């Protein structure tokens, strides 16, 4: 049950991929229900579905109404097949997405334990019990929040705090151990999807001329898949006469992404909303100081003035000042990066999987089901 999964790119997709691998390595059976979507804005289907050592079942996605964030996309055949699947636990990911309603239906019909990780955005507009997106959460036996801020956000929706577990995202730290910095000049990197509404990249482009007034040789790399906003950002960069200082790479493979982290003096994440930010954790693991907005779950990752600098969202001046400060104070930036790497060591996918597995086992034991546990996983 899902809208998107590997090779589609995103934090939720990475989350589900890693916990699936971890569960399988521990002897459990995992089936991933997903759609054929690569991304929902612009609407694009996967052209290739690579073979991986996970049971993945893909169903055709249909847009029935054009809502923000792809909330109007359903996969009817996913529901029909999920009702027939023999599983012990259903785990759905997303807030208001089709898979959570599929999981809710299965839970209502045969009491199959339901876990939902909403990956919701603390601080975003909510409507309490009137918010239809929250309906599946009311049916869930456990809800997993990525941060304490998200837990508080979910309680405002009316959820009982006792059924909310806080389990953060993780990082495969071995990918970044021994990573050597590459002295390529004053490079500032953003890694993530090119999405103005969520990721605030228009704020970054508007901040660049202000940075260049203080650090004339600064260069910027924006690495990630285009979610429909790349041309708009390029036009803005051209109008501001900074296009020659910005490189848009598009999607990059993992090795190239790690190389970008190695090249960067610092990483910037100007998000307008952010549940957690796996890319932030990657940058921290690379030993980079972070400039990020003080939104969502970011303040639980970044301690202002210690591992990075937090700024208000949609504020180009504040963003530019923070970036310039770190470029002009390399010793302080290096210390922040070292502290960020140390903090990142506390997050591992092994720990995440162990905590999630304990949730599954507690729920499955109520149905007198012995491990290994069979799970349907469904990312946003």
Secondary structure by P-SEA (a helix, b strand, c coil): ccccccccccaaaaaaaaaaaaaaaabbbbbbbbcccccccccccccbbbbcccbbbbbbbbbccccccccccccaaaaaaaaaccccbbbbbccccaaaaaaaaaaaccccbbbbbccccccccccccccccccccccccbbbbccaaaaaaaaaaccccccbbbbbbbbcccccccbbbbcccbbbbbbccccccccaaaaaaaaaaaaaaccccbbbbbbbbbcccaaaaaaaaaaacccccccccccccaaaaaaaaaaccccccccccccccaaaaaaaaabbbbbccccccccccccccccbbbbbcccaaaaaaaaaaaaacaaaaaaaaaaaaaaaccccaaaaaaaaaaaaaaaaaaacccccbbbbbbcc
